[in-house]
Amino acid sequence: MKLKITDESYNILKTAIRSFSTILFVVMPLLNLYAQNGKVNFTDVTEQAGIDFRYTFGDFTYENILESSGSGITIFDYNNDELPDLYMLNGTYLEGISDPDGKVFKNTRNKLYKNNGDGTFSEVAHKAGVDDPNWSMAAGVIDIDNDGDEDLYLLNYGPNIFFRNNGDGTFSDITQSLELEGPTLLNGFTKWSVGVAFWDFNSDDRIDAMVGNFLAFDPNYISPTTPEMMPHPSEYKGQATMLYQQLPNGKFKDVTKENGLFFPDSKCMGITIFDYDNDDDLDIFQGNDHQLNFLFRNDNQKYTDVAIASGVAANSHGVPTGSMHGSIGDIDGDGLIDLLVTDLRYGAMYRNIGNGLFEDITEKSGIASAFAGKGAWGAAFFDYDNDGDLDIFSANGTAEELILQHPVLLENDGNGRFKDIGQEKSNYFSTKRSARAAAVWDYDNDGDLDIIVSHIDLQATATLLRNDGGNSNHWLGLKLIGKNGPASAIGAKVIVKIGDKKQVYVNQNATSYLSYNDPRVHIGLGNNNKIDQIEIHWSNGKKEIYENPQIDRYLTIKEEIGILKKE
């Protein structure tokens, strides 16, 4: 005889667990019986979690490309309490760009939600000093001074801001001392930054930064062909993405031109740093809006654009589309890192076939049919059910008009073929919204990955989807720390060995449009109750091996020191 538990009773039980840990020993056996059925659901817990964020694009009408682009989400542990916190970025009223009625949105601020550890959050942006009033696009996280806490680099339409973490729950603006504000104008118009990628590009053990800039937005321009609609991105000039080298004195210097990366009319939407060709150095993928994408191969710190030769410059029809960000992961278990590029048509799935080449499998993987016509923006590879393969979440919405679309949750069959199962997993996937930024994270540290989404529709509320049941399979989470700070941990490759099977992951959280996922490497193990070996290829070329690590927990590993603690 099998005990059956309904969805309603399951959620009641799990809520009880979260609130009353003393009854775990009574309730957990019943939850395990439910989990054995393999059922995973996503529950909208936004309101009960205290996430009251509402996005604004500066007024009540949707008329220009700045308003249509949205703003990002950043996951990081700002107060070092081992609980992931949430930074939600916002637009605002801008004189000369927003409609006059939009003045009610003047000085709209970003919000920082502190994780209370009980499933709820407290908004602390003003107290922390990061309630910036600029039009914010993205916020990169890095421990710039190697003091053990995470600093915040805010990328804006306008001047960028670098906030140093003071270690006491507050931040200080040190932008001028680092010289990371960026130019006032690029290509004749306000600099428009959309993201940053951090890594040590020149192997000097100091973190460098590549800032992605979008386009030269002229708010007075009206398209002669479609005057009733916002102009197409192709009607604007671009703005150069900029590489900043960190100097010994801590300041940053623009070294874009001398490294062959200066493209003044490029229209960057996202930058992903990873070793695509397995030669033990980090390369650069740049998704461009209605231009061919870039793939800069690193050859002894000299960069060459090989996107066309490698097969990732355009979609399967050979057309440059509104590419967003490159999401990376091994979708078919062959040990090679594949590349998903969301766009405004039907997306692109590039399967890594080795030797620096990719095969476009957008149609046969099922991506094209799932994404077609939806306008895909923020997306993530993540193993929602911890079965050992990577699934996909995508936030969707039409660009030029405020047309709502269904989000999608695509399940991997283990061989890199995907099926949309979202409407089976949550009512959220049955509701049309206009979404932009999205991130995956384990906000409750229960071993399965949750989803947070920012929407730009007139409802404009965020959505927090709690994963219920994904932790019925085994899992492991890894926080990697370089020997001398974050430099050698960014882009590190993690190889998990279980018998003859290998699972490969990249320590890279900057893989979603405008957004930064949970910085921990999350590994689904299915029904395997042990890992034989973890092999870490640090981005400085060093390799370390750990035998038989404990599972179903988060571990912190520091280069050349090993497992620091078991969380």
C-alpha positions in Angstrom: 0.0 0.0 0.0 1.4 3.4 -1.0 0.6 6.6 0.9 -0.4 9.4 -1.4 0.1 13.1 -0.5 -1.7 15.9 -2.3 0.0 19.1 -3.5 -1.8 21.1 -0.9 -0.8 18.8 2.0 2.8 18.7 0.7 3.0 22.5 0.8 1.5 22.7 4.3 4.1 20.1 5.5 7.0 22.0 3.9 5.9 25.3 5.4 5.8 23.6 8.8 9.3 22.4 8.3 10.6 25.8 7.4 8.9 27.4 10.5 9.2 24.6 13.1 12.4 22.7 12.8 11.7 20.7 15.9 9.1 18.6 14.0 11.4 17.6 11.2 11.7 14.0 12.5 7.9 13.6 12.3 7.2 15.2 8.9 10.3 14.3 6.8 9.3 10.7 6.2 6.0 11.8 4.7 7.8 14.3 2.5 10.2 11.7 1.3 7.3 9.5 0.3 6.0 12.3 -1.8 9.4 13.0 -3.3 9.8 9.4 -4.3 7.0 10.0 -6.9 9.5 12.3 -8.6 7.2 15.3 -8.5 8.7 18.8 -8.5 6.6 22.0 -8.4 7.4 25.7 -8.3 5.4 27.7 -5.8 5.0 31.5 -6.1 6.1 32.7 -2.6 6.8 36.3 -3.6 4.4 37.9 -1.2 5.0 35.7 1.8 8.8 36.1 1.3 8.4 39.9 1.5 9.6 40.6 -2.0 7.7 43.8 -2.7 9.8 45.0 -5.7 8.0 46.7 -8.6 9.9 47.7 -11.7 9.5 51.1 -13.3 10.7 52.2 -16.7 10.1 55.9 -15.8 6.5 56.5 -16.9 3.3 54.9 -17.9 3.9 54.4 -21.6 6.2 52.0 -23.4 7.8 53.9 -26.2 11.6 53.7 -26.4 14.4 51.1 -26.4 15.6 52.1 -22.9 12.2 51.4 -21.4 12.0 48.1 -23.2 15.3 46.8 -22.0 14.5 46.2 -18.3 17.0 46.0 -15.4 18.8 43.1 -13.7 19.0 40.9 -10.7 22.0 40.1 -8.7 22.4 37.2 -6.2 25.2 37.6 -3.6 25.8 37.2 0.1 26.4 40.8 1.1 26.7 40.2 4.8 28.6 36.9 4.9 26.0 34.9 6.8 26.0 32.1 4.2 22.5 33.1 3.1 22.1 34.4 -0.5 20.7 37.9 -0.7 18.9 39.6 -3.5 19.6 42.9 -5.3 16.9 44.1 -7.6 17.7 46.9 -10.1 15.3 49.6 -11.3 14.7 52.2 -13.9 13.6 55.7 -13.1 12.1 58.9 -14.5 14.6 60.7 -16.8 14.1 64.3 -17.9 13.8 64.5 -21.6 13.3 60.8 -22.1 10.3 59.9 -19.9 6.8 61.3 -20.4 6.0 64.2 -18.0 3.4 62.1 -16.1 6.3 59.8 -15.1 7.6 62.4 -12.6 5.9 60.3 -10.0 8.7 57.7 -10.6 11.5 60.3 -10.1 14.3 58.9 -7.8 13.0 55.3 -8.0 15.6 53.2 -6.2 17.2 49.8 -6.4 16.3 47.4 -3.6 18.5 45.1 -1.5 16.6 42.2 0.2 18.4 40.7 3.1 17.8 37.0 3.5 16.4 36.3 7.0 17.0 32.6 6.9 13.4 31.7 7.5 12.1 32.1 4.0 11.5 35.8 4.3 13.5 38.9 3.3 14.0 42.4 4.7 14.6 45.4 2.4 17.8 47.2 3.5 19.1 49.1 0.4 19.0 52.5 2.0 20.6 51.3 5.3 23.3 49.5 3.2 23.9 52.5 1.0 23.1 50.9 -2.3 19.7 52.5 -3.1 21.1 54.2 -6.1 18.8 56.6 -7.9 20.3 56.2 -11.4 18.8 54.1 -14.2 20.5 50.8 -13.2 21.0 48.0 -15.7 23.1 45.3 -13.9 25.3 44.8 -10.9 28.5 42.7 -10.9 29.8 41.1 -7.8 33.5 40.7 -6.9 35.7 40.8 -3.9 37.9 43.5 -5.4 40.2 44.0 -2.3 40.4 40.3 -1.2 39.1 41.1 2.3 36.6 38.2 2.3 33.4 40.1 1.5 31.7 40.8 -1.8 31.8 44.3 -3.4 29.3 45.6 -6.0 29.9 47.2 -9.4 26.7 49.0 -10.6 26.3 49.4 -14.3 24.1 52.2 -15.3 22.6 54.2 -18.1 24.9 57.0 -17.1 27.9 56.9 -14.7 28.8 53.5 -13.3 29.3 53.2 -9.5 31.6 50.8 -7.6 30.5 50.1 -4.0 33.0 48.6 -1.6 31.6 46.3 1.0 32.6 47.7 4.5 32.1 44.4 6.2 29.4 45.7 8.5 26.4 45.5 6.3 27.1 48.9 4.5 28.8 49.9 1.3 30.9 52.9 0.3 31.2 54.5 -3.1 34.9 54.2 -4.2 34.3 54.7 -8.0 36.6 57.6 -8.4 39.5 56.0 -6.6 39.2 53.0 -9.0 38.5 55.1 -12.1 35.7 52.8 -13.1 32.9 55.4 -13.7 33.3 55.1 -17.4 33.1 57.8 -20.0 30.2 60.3 -19.9 29.5 59.8 -23.6 30.2 57.0 -26.1 29.7 57.6 -29.8 28.1 60.9 -29.0 25.5 59.9 -26.5 25.1 58.9 -22.9 27.1 55.8 -22.0 24.8 52.8 -21.6 26.4 49.9 -19.7 24.6 46.6 -19.5 26.9 44.3 -17.6 30.4 43.4 -16.5 32.5 40.3 -16.6 35.4 39.9 -14.1 38.5 37.7 -14.6 42.2 37.9 -14.6 42.8 38.3 -18.3 46.6 38.9 -18.2 47.5 36.3 -15.4 48.9 38.8 -13.0 46.7 37.6 -10.1 44.7 40.8 -10.1 41.0 41.0 -11.1 40.2 42.8 -14.4 36.9 43.9 -15.7 35.2 44.0 -19.1 32.2 46.3 -19.2 29.6 45.7 -21.9 28.0 48.8 -23.4 24.9 48.7 -25.5 24.0 51.5 -28.0 24.1 55.3 -28.6 20.5 56.0 -27.6 19.2 59.3 -29.1 15.8 59.9 -27.3 14.8 62.4 -30.0 15.1 60.0 -32.9 11.9 58.9 -34.6 12.1 56.1 -37.1 11.0 57.2 -40.6 9.8 53.8 -41.5 7.8 53.0 -38.3 7.1 56.3 -36.6 4.3 54.9 -34.5 6.7 52.4 -32.9 10.0 52.6 -31.1 13.0 52.6 -33.5 14.7 49.3 -34.2 18.1 48.8 -32.5 19.7 48.7 -36.0 18.8 52.4 -36.4 21.2 53.5 -33.7 25.0 53.6 -33.5 26.7 51.2 -31.1 29.0 51.8 -28.1 32.3 50.0 -27.5 32.6 47.4 -24.9 35.6 48.3 -22.7 38.3 46.1 -21.1 39.8 47.5 -17.8 43.1 46.2 -16.5 43.7 46.5 -12.7 47.0 48.1 -12.0 49.3 47.4 -9.0 47.9 50.5 -7.2 44.4 49.2 -7.5 43.2 51.6 -10.2 41.8 50.4 -13.5 43.1 51.4 -16.9 41.2 51.1 -20.2 43.2 48.7 -22.3 40.6 47.8 -24.9 42.4 48.9 -28.0 45.8 47.4 -27.2 44.1 44.0 -26.7 42.3 44.1 -30.0 38.8 44.4 -28.5 37.8 47.9 -29.6 34.7 47.8 -31.7 33.1 51.3 -31.5 29.8 50.3 -33.1 29.1 47.0 -31.4 25.9 46.6 -29.5 26.7 44.3 -26.5 23.9 42.7 -24.6 25.9 40.3 -22.5 29.4 38.9 -21.9 30.3 35.4 -20.9 33.8 34.3 -20.0 34.7 30.6 -20.3 37.2 28.3 -21.9 35.3 27.2 -25.0 38.2 25.3 -26.7 39.7 23.5 -23.7 43.1 25.0 -24.0 43.2 26.2 -20.3 42.7 29.9 -20.9 39.5 31.9 -20.7 37.8 33.2 -23.9 35.1 35.9 -24.4 31.7 35.4 -25.9 29.8 38.7 -26.5 26.1 38.6 -27.5 25.3 41.5 -29.8 22.0 43.0 -30.7 21.1 42.6 -34.4 24.8 42.2 -35.2 27.0 39.1 -35.5 28.1 37.9 -32.1 31.7 37.9 -31.1 33.8 35.0 -29.8 37.2 36.2 -28.8 39.7 33.3 -28.7 42.5 33.9 -26.2 45.9 32.9 -27.7 48.6 33.8 -25.1 46.6 36.9 -24.1 46.0 38.0 -27.7 42.4 38.0 -28.8 41.0 37.0 -32.2 37.3 37.1 -33.1 36.5 33.5 -34.3 32.7 33.6 -33.9 32.1 33.0 -37.6 34.7 30.2 -37.9 33.4 28.6 -34.7 29.8 28.7 -35.7 28.3 31.0 -33.0 28.1 34.3 -34.9 24.5 34.0 -36.2 21.4 31.8 -35.8 20.6 28.6 -37.7 19.4 30.7 -40.7 22.7 32.6 -40.8 20.9 35.8 -39.5 22.2 38.1 -36.7 19.3 38.6 -34.3 18.7 40.4 -31.0 21.1 38.2 -29.0 21.0 38.5 -25.3 23.5 36.7 -23.1 25.4 33.4 -23.5 24.4 30.8 -21.0 26.9 27.9 -20.6 26.8 24.3 -19.6 27.3 20.7 -20.7 23.8 19.8 -21.9 24.5 16.3 -23.2 27.1 14.9 -20.8 30.0 14.8 -23.3 32.3 16.9 -21.1 32.3 19.9 -23.5 30.7 23.2 -22.6 27.8 24.2 -24.8 26.3 27.6 -25.4 22.7 28.9 -25.3 22.0 32.4 -26.7 18.5 33.7 -26.1 17.3 36.2 -28.7 14.1 37.8 -30.0 13.4 35.2 -32.6 13.8 31.6 -31.6 17.1 31.4 -29.8 20.3 29.6 -30.6 21.7 26.4 -29.1 25.3 25.7 -30.0 26.6 22.3 -29.2 30.3 22.2 -28.6 31.8 19.4 -30.8 35.4 20.0 -29.8 38.4 21.5 -31.7 36.9 25.0 -31.1 33.8 24.3 -33.2 30.1 24.4 -32.4 27.1 22.7 -34.1 23.8 24.6 -34.2 21.2 22.3 -32.8 18.5 24.9 -32.2 15.8 23.0 -34.1 16.6 19.4 -33.2 17.2 20.2 -29.5 13.6 21.5 -29.3 14.7 25.1 -28.4 13.4 26.7 -31.6 9.8 25.5 -31.2 9.8 26.4 -27.5 11.2 29.9 -28.0 9.7 30.9 -31.3 7.9 34.2 -31.2 8.2 34.6 -27.5 11.2 37.0 -27.3 13.6 35.3 -24.9 15.7 37.5 -22.5 17.1 36.3 -19.2 17.7 32.5 -19.2 19.7 29.9 -17.2 20.9 26.4 -17.4 20.0 24.8 -14.1 19.2 21.3 -12.9 15.8 22.0 -11.5 15.2 18.3 -10.4 18.8 17.4 -9.5 18.7 14.5 -11.9 22.2 15.2 -13.2 21.4 17.1 -16.4 20.9 20.8 -17.2 17.4 22.1 -17.8 16.5 25.7 -19.0 14.4 28.5 -17.7 13.7 31.5 -19.9 12.0 34.9 -19.1 10.1 36.1 -22.2 8.4 39.2 -23.6 8.1 41.0 -27.0 10.6 43.9 -27.4 9.2 46.6 -29.6 5.7 46.4 -28.2 4.5 45.5 -24.7 3.1 42.1 -25.7 3.0 39.5 -22.9 4.4 36.0 -23.4 4.5 32.7 -21.5 7.8 32.0 -19.7 9.2 28.5 -20.3 10.7 25.7 -18.3 12.5 23.2 -20.5 13.3 19.7 -19.3 16.4 18.0 -20.6 16.1 14.3 -21.5 19.7 13.8 -20.7 20.9 13.9 -24.3 20.4 17.6 -25.0 16.8 17.5 -26.2 14.3 19.7 -24.4 10.6 19.8 -23.8 8.5 22.6 -22.3 7.0 21.4 -19.0 6.5 24.7 -17.3 2.7 24.6 -17.2 2.9 21.2 -15.4 5.1 22.7 -12.7 3.5 26.0 -11.7 0.6 28.3 -12.5 3.2 31.0 -13.2 4.1 29.3 -16.5 0.4 29.5 -17.5 0.3 33.3 -17.1 1.6 35.6 -19.8 3.9 38.4 -18.5 6.6 40.6 -20.0 9.8 39.6 -18.3 13.4 40.6 -18.7 15.9 39.7 -16.0 16.0 36.3 -14.3 18.3 34.4 -11.9 18.4 31.0 -10.3 19.5 30.5 -6.7 19.0 28.3 -3.7 17.6 31.1 -1.5 16.5 28.7 1.3 19.7 26.5 1.1 17.6 23.3 0.9 19.5 21.9 -2.1 17.3 22.7 -5.0 17.3 25.8 -7.2 14.7 28.5 -7.1 13.9 31.2 -9.6 13.5 35.0 -9.3 12.2 37.1 -12.2 11.8 40.8 -12.9 8.9 42.0 -15.1 8.5 45.2 -17.0 4.8 44.9 -17.8 2.5 47.4 -16.2 1.9 45.0 -13.3 5.7 45.1 -12.8 5.9 42.9 -9.8 8.7 40.4 -9.3 8.1 36.7 -8.9 9.9 34.4 -6.6 9.4 30.7 -7.4 10.3 28.3 -4.7 11.4 24.8 -5.9 9.4 22.2 -4.0 10.7 18.6 -4.4 13.9 19.2 -6.4 15.9 18.1 -3.5 14.4 14.6 -3.5 17.5 13.7 -5.6 21.0 14.0 -4.2 23.1 17.2 -4.8 26.2 19.1 -4.0 26.9 22.8 -3.9 30.4 24.3 -4.2 31.7 27.7 -3.3 35.2 28.2 -4.8 37.7 30.7 -3.6 41.0 31.3 -5.3 44.3 31.1 -3.4 44.8 34.9 -3.4 41.1 35.9 -3.8 38.6 35.4 -6.6 41.0 35.7 -9.6 41.7 32.0 -10.2 38.2 30.8 -9.2 36.4 32.7 -11.9 35.9 30.4 -14.9 37.3 27.4 -13.0 36.2 24.0 -14.4 34.7 21.4 -12.0 34.6 17.8 -13.1 32.5 15.4 -11.0 33.3 11.7 -11.4 30.8 9.0 -10.4 32.0 5.6 -11.6 32.5 6.0 -15.4 30.3 9.1 -15.6 31.7 12.6 -15.6 29.7 15.8 -15.1 31.4 19.1 -16.0 30.5 22.6 -14.7 32.0 26.1 -15.0 32.3 28.4 -12.0 30.7 31.4 -13.7 27.6 33.1 -12.4 27.4 35.9 -15.0 25.4 33.9 -17.5 22.0 35.5 -17.7 20.8 38.8 -19.3 21.6 41.7 -16.9 21.7 39.2 -14.1 24.1 37.2 -11.9 23.0 33.8 -10.6 23.8 32.1 -7.3 27.6 32.1 -7.3 27.8 28.6 -6.0 28.3 25.7 -8.4 25.2 23.5 -8.1 25.5 19.8 -9.0 22.6 17.5 -9.3 23.4 13.8 -8.6 20.2 12.0 -9.3 20.0 8.8 -7.2 23.8 8.6 -6.8 24.5 8.6 -3.1 28.3 9.3 -3.4 30.8 11.1 -5.5 34.1 9.4 -6.3 36.1 12.4 -7.1 35.9 16.1 -7.8 38.6 17.6 -10.1 39.0 21.3 -10.1 40.8 23.1 -13.0 41.5 26.5 -11.6 41.7 29.3 -14.2 45.4 29.9 -13.5 46.1 26.4 -14.8 46.5 24.5 -11.5 44.5 21.3 -10.9 43.3 19.8 -7.6 41.5 16.6 -6.8 39.2 15.8 -3.9 38.2 12.2 -3.2 34.8 11.1 -1.8 33.4 14.5 -0.8 30.3 14.5 1.3 27.1 15.3 -0.6 23.7 16.9 0.1 25.3 20.0 1.5 27.3 23.1 0.5 31.1 22.9 0.7 33.6 25.7 0.5 36.9 24.9 -1.3 39.9 27.2 -1.3 42.7 26.7 -3.9 45.7 24.9 -2.4 44.0 24.7 1.0 41.1 22.4 0.3 37.7 22.1 2.0 37.5 24.9 4.5 34.2 24.1 6.1 31.1 22.0 5.7 27.9 24.1 5.7 
